[in-house]
Amino acid sequence: MTQLPTPRTITLAITGASGAQYGLRLLQCLLAADCKVYLMISSAAEVVIRTETDLDLPRDLEEQQAMLCAMYGADEEQLQLLAKDDWFAAVASGSSSPSSMVICPASGGTLSAIAHGASNNLIERAADVALKERRKLIVVPRETPYSEIHLENMLKLTQMGVIVLPASPGFYMQPQSVEELVDFIVARILDQLGVAQDLMPRWGKIKRAGICRNLA
């Protein structure tokens, strides 16, 4: 009897920086790629989602999960929302946490907490586990301009092996919509995770003549 492959599991945290669209689009793409996702949404992120998107996110965790599962065609096994103080969640322990974690977007406060090992909530603890277990951790800061504190924290995290992937989309693809700008960043995150994506063409497939003409 052929055994089906085990779905890849990824931890995704959405924190209170502007750019909730990045995190929600990444969630959609991960689920579409048949990944299992442990999802954490900070209190500040809930406010940002309601402010920046048309999504009227419920305040109850179970209602949030039901809404997101319905939106993205996932079941409760594939998408599991975790409470901020669920210390028995798999992501809280190195013995069972996934091999990859993404914080998208990552607020300055979250960067600081991770860089200094605060672990005051499940998002920070999950990141701390990723660090101590030498697992892939990707943070997507969305802030401008950066202060010296932000830069120092990002440098410190980079030196720990964290991938710092700022939400700074490129324009060489000649984007025609905000959605395409979002997809630019989400595509880069998926590449870092090793998840197949076709959100944007590869550099070598871009028509050189068209690029040169538009840059002239």
C-alpha positions in Angstrom: 0.0 0.0 0.0 1.4 3.4 -1.0 1.8 5.8 1.9 0.8 9.4 1.1 3.5 12.0 1.8 3.2 13.9 5.1 2.1 17.5 4.5 4.8 20.1 5.3 4.1 22.0 8.4 4.9 25.7 8.8 4.4 28.1 11.6 3.0 31.5 10.5 2.7 34.5 12.8 1.0 37.8 11.9 2.0 40.7 14.2 0.9 44.3 14.4 3.0 46.0 11.7 1.2 47.5 8.8 1.0 45.0 5.9 -1.5 42.5 7.0 -2.1 41.7 3.4 1.3 40.1 3.1 0.5 37.6 5.9 -2.9 36.8 4.7 -1.8 36.2 1.1 1.1 34.0 2.4 -1.4 32.0 4.4 -3.5 31.5 1.3 -0.6 30.3 -0.7 0.7 27.9 1.9 -2.7 26.3 2.2 -3.0 26.1 -1.5 0.3 24.3 -1.6 -1.1 21.7 0.8 1.0 22.9 3.7 -0.2 22.4 7.2 -0.1 25.8 9.0 0.0 26.7 12.7 -1.3 30.3 12.7 -0.9 32.9 15.4 -2.4 36.4 15.1 -1.4 39.0 17.7 -3.9 41.3 19.3 -2.3 44.3 17.4 -2.5 42.3 14.2 -6.2 41.7 14.7 -6.7 45.5 14.8 -4.5 46.0 11.7 -6.4 43.4 9.8 -9.7 45.1 10.5 -8.2 48.4 9.6 -6.3 47.6 6.4 -8.5 44.9 4.9 -12.2 44.2 4.3 -11.9 41.2 6.6 -14.1 41.6 9.7 -12.1 39.2 11.8 -14.0 37.8 14.8 -12.6 38.2 18.2 -13.2 34.6 19.2 -10.4 32.2 18.2 -12.7 29.4 17.1 -14.7 31.8 15.0 -11.5 33.2 13.5 -10.5 29.6 12.5 -13.9 28.8 11.0 -13.8 32.0 8.9 -10.3 31.5 7.6 -10.8 27.8 6.9 -13.9 28.8 4.9 -12.1 31.6 3.0 -9.2 29.4 2.0 -10.8 26.1 1.6 -8.9 24.4 4.4 -10.1 22.1 7.2 -9.3 22.4 10.9 -6.5 19.8 10.6 -4.7 21.8 7.9 -5.1 25.2 9.5 -4.8 25.5 13.3 -5.1 28.8 15.0 -3.2 29.0 18.3 -4.0 31.2 21.3 -1.4 33.7 22.5 -0.9 31.8 25.7 -1.3 28.2 24.5 1.9 27.0 26.0 1.0 23.3 25.2 0.9 24.0 21.5 3.4 22.1 19.3 5.3 25.4 18.4 6.2 26.0 22.0 8.6 23.0 22.2 11.6 22.0 20.2 10.5 18.4 20.4 7.5 19.0 18.0 7.7 22.4 16.5 7.8 22.7 12.6 11.1 23.1 10.8 10.2 26.6 9.5 8.6 29.7 10.9 7.6 33.0 9.3 6.6 36.2 11.0 4.8 38.3 8.4 4.6 41.2 8.9 7.0 41.5 11.9 6.6 44.6 14.1 9.6 46.4 15.6 8.5 45.2 19.0 8.4 41.6 17.9 11.9 41.9 16.4 13.2 43.4 19.6 11.6 40.7 21.7 13.0 37.9 19.6 16.5 39.4 19.5 16.5 39.6 23.3 14.8 36.3 24.1 11.7 37.8 25.8 9.3 34.9 25.1 6.4 36.8 26.6 3.8 35.2 24.3 3.5 32.2 22.1 4.7 34.0 19.0 7.9 35.0 20.8 8.3 31.6 22.3 7.9 29.9 19.0 10.6 32.1 17.5 12.8 31.4 20.4 12.3 27.7 19.8 13.2 28.1 16.1 16.4 29.9 17.2 17.6 27.4 19.8 16.8 24.4 17.5 18.6 26.1 14.6 15.5 25.9 12.4 14.6 28.3 9.6 13.1 31.6 10.9 12.0 34.3 8.5 11.0 37.8 9.7 9.4 40.3 7.4 9.7 43.8 8.9 7.4 46.5 7.4 8.6 49.8 8.8 10.1 53.0 7.4 12.4 54.6 8.2 14.3 52.2 10.3 15.7 53.5 13.6 19.1 52.5 14.9 17.3 50.1 17.3 15.5 48.4 14.4 18.8 48.0 12.5 20.7 46.7 15.4 18.0 44.1 16.1 17.9 43.0 12.5 21.6 42.7 12.4 21.6 40.7 15.6 18.9 38.4 14.2 20.8 38.0 11.0 23.9 37.0 12.9 21.8 34.3 14.6 20.9 32.9 11.3 17.5 34.5 10.9 16.5 35.5 7.4 15.4 39.2 7.4 13.2 39.8 4.4 11.9 43.3 4.5 8.5 44.0 2.8 10.2 46.1 0.0 8.7 44.9 -3.3 10.6 45.4 -6.5 9.2 47.1 -9.6 11.2 45.5 -12.4 8.1 43.2 -12.9 6.1 46.3 -13.9 3.4 45.6 -11.4 -0.1 46.8 -12.3 -1.8 46.4 -8.9 -1.2 46.4 -5.2 -1.9 42.7 -5.3 1.1 42.2 -7.6 3.3 44.1 -5.2 2.1 41.9 -2.3 2.8 38.8 -4.4 6.3 39.9 -5.1 7.2 39.6 -1.4 5.1 36.5 -0.8 6.9 34.8 -3.7 10.3 35.6 -2.1 9.1 34.1 1.2 7.8 31.0 -0.5 11.2 30.6 -2.3 13.0 30.8 1.0 10.7 28.1 2.4 11.3 25.9 -0.6 7.5 26.0 -1.5 6.9 25.9 -5.2 5.3 29.1 -6.5 4.4 30.8 -9.8 3.3 34.2 -8.5 5.9 36.0 -10.6 8.3 35.1 -13.4 11.9 34.4 -12.7 14.4 37.0 -13.6 15.9 35.1 -16.5 12.5 34.8 -18.1 11.8 38.5 -18.2 12.1 40.1 -21.6 15.3 42.0 -21.5 14.2 44.4 -24.2 11.1 45.4 -22.3 13.0 46.0 -19.1 15.6 48.2 -20.9 12.9 50.2 -22.7 11.1 51.0 -19.5 14.3 51.9 -17.6 15.5 54.3 -20.4 
